[in-house]
Each structure stands twice: as C-alpha cells, then as structure tokens.
Amino acid sequence: MDNDDRQLEAIRLLLPSAQLTAGELWLKYFAIGGSAGQFEVEAFLYGAHQLPTLERDLVAQTLNEQFMALDLEDRIPFSAEPAASADDRSVDHGRAPDRDGTSNPDRSAGQQESEG
C-alpha cells in the first residue's frame, strides 16, 4: 500500500467524524483553493478517481480544519513528496539577477531597474 492509498484510507475512515456530507466537504475544499469539481472529489472519496497530489492534500487540509473546529484530535496525513533534486535546489526563484548575471538576495528587480 503506497502513501496515496494510506491517505485515501484515512480520509474514508475519518470522514464520518468530520460531520460533513461529500457536498459540504467539497464546498469547504473549494473555498480553500481546491480546483477539482464536486463529482471528481466524490469519485475520489469512493476510490473511483485519483486526484493530483495537491488536490488530495487540500482535501486532507479541509478535513483537518474541520476536525480542529470540532475539537477532535483526528488528522489526515499529507502526501509524502519526493525530496528535491540538487538541480531543483539550485534554482533561484524570485531573485533578480545582477548586471553580471548572478543573483543577489539583497536586491529585488525593482531596485535594479531604478538604479539603471
């Protein structure tokens, strides 16, 4: 059984504790940024459809927030993501390159443009 199966098993086991219908769960999931349709989420709950990792984790987050609101200690685990590769870690996201092509974490793109 892989992590996706364990997560779905936990969701199906704990869903009644959340005191939500599938439709109510979907509405709360959608409100926190979920993008799958209600039919897709319901099919996922019955094991008839797979959701992408992010969407599964948003379902888990929705249930976890409901458990907290009900003062329950139940929690759905999040998906285990593979570790980032060395190439992924070396990518500099959000830093503007200096004029020499390197990145300087202390300067934003706006600062560089105003200097030029």
C-alpha positions as CSV (number, residue, x, y, z in Angstrom):
1,M,0.0,0.0,0.0
2,D,1.5,3.3,-1.0
3,N,1.1,6.7,0.6
4,D,-1.7,7.7,-1.7
5,D,-3.7,4.6,-0.7
6,R,-3.0,5.3,3.0
7,Q,-4.1,8.9,2.7
8,L,-7.4,7.8,0.9
9,E,-7.9,5.1,3.5
10,A,-7.6,7.7,6.3
11,I,-9.9,10.1,4.6
12,R,-12.6,7.4,4.1
13,L,-12.2,6.2,7.7
14,L,-12.4,9.6,9.3
15,L,-14.8,11.4,7.0
16,P,-17.8,10.5,9.2
17,S,-16.1,12.1,12.2
18,A,-16.0,15.4,10.3
19,Q,-19.8,15.5,10.3
20,L,-19.8,16.7,6.6
21,T,-21.6,15.4,3.6
22,A,-19.5,15.0,0.5
23,G,-21.0,18.2,-0.9
24,E,-20.2,20.1,2.2
25,L,-16.6,18.8,2.2
26,W,-16.3,19.8,-1.5
27,L,-17.6,23.3,-0.7
28,K,-15.0,23.8,2.1
29,Y,-12.3,22.3,-0.1
30,F,-13.2,24.6,-3.0
31,A,-13.2,27.6,-0.6
32,I,-9.5,27.0,0.4
33,G,-8.4,26.8,-3.2
34,G,-9.3,23.3,-4.4
35,S,-9.8,23.1,-8.2
36,A,-11.4,19.7,-8.7
37,G,-15.1,19.6,-9.3
38,Q,-17.6,18.1,-6.8
39,F,-18.1,15.0,-8.9
40,E,-14.3,14.4,-9.0
41,V,-13.9,14.8,-5.3
42,E,-16.9,12.5,-4.6
43,A,-15.4,9.9,-7.0
44,F,-12.1,10.2,-5.2
45,L,-13.8,9.5,-1.9
46,Y,-15.2,6.3,-3.3
47,G,-11.9,5.3,-4.8
48,A,-13.1,5.6,-8.4
49,H,-10.9,8.6,-9.3
50,Q,-7.4,9.8,-8.5
51,L,-6.7,13.4,-7.7
52,P,-3.4,15.1,-8.1
53,T,-1.2,15.3,-5.0
54,L,-2.0,19.0,-4.3
55,E,-5.8,18.4,-4.6
56,R,-5.6,15.3,-2.3
57,D,-3.7,17.4,0.2
58,L,-6.3,20.1,0.0
59,V,-9.0,17.6,0.8
60,A,-6.9,16.4,3.7
61,Q,-6.4,20.0,4.9
62,T,-10.1,20.7,4.6
63,L,-10.9,17.7,6.8
64,N,-8.1,18.6,9.3
65,E,-9.5,22.1,9.6
66,Q,-13.0,20.6,10.3
67,F,-11.5,18.3,12.9
68,M,-9.9,21.3,14.6
69,A,-13.2,23.2,14.5
70,L,-14.9,20.2,16.2
71,D,-12.1,20.0,18.7
72,L,-11.2,16.5,17.5
73,E,-7.6,15.1,17.5
74,D,-8.1,13.2,14.3
75,R,-5.8,14.3,11.4
76,I,-5.4,13.1,7.8
77,P,-1.8,12.8,6.7
78,F,-0.5,14.8,3.8
79,S,1.1,13.2,0.8
80,A,4.8,12.4,1.0
81,E,6.7,14.3,-1.7
82,P,10.0,13.0,-3.1
83,A,13.0,15.0,-2.0
84,A,14.0,17.8,-4.3
85,S,16.9,17.0,-6.6
86,A,20.1,19.0,-6.5
87,D,19.1,20.7,-9.7
88,D,15.8,21.9,-8.1
89,R,17.5,23.3,-5.1
90,S,19.9,25.3,-7.2
91,V,17.2,27.2,-9.0
92,D,16.9,30.7,-7.7
93,H,13.2,31.6,-7.6
94,G,12.2,35.2,-7.2
95,R,15.6,36.8,-7.2
96,A,16.6,39.2,-9.9
97,P,20.0,38.7,-11.5
98,D,22.6,41.4,-11.1
99,R,24.0,43.1,-14.1
100,D,26.8,40.4,-14.2
101,G,24.1,37.6,-14.4
102,T,24.4,36.4,-10.8
103,S,21.7,36.6,-8.2
104,N,21.9,38.9,-5.2
105,P,19.4,38.1,-2.4
106,D,19.5,41.6,-1.1
107,R,18.3,43.3,-4.2
108,S,14.9,43.0,-5.9
109,A,14.1,43.5,-9.5
110,G,12.5,46.9,-8.7
111,Q,15.7,48.2,-7.1
112,Q,17.8,47.2,-10.0
113,E,15.5,48.9,-12.5
114,S,15.5,52.1,-10.6
115,E,19.3,52.1,-10.4
116,G,19.8,51.7,-14.2
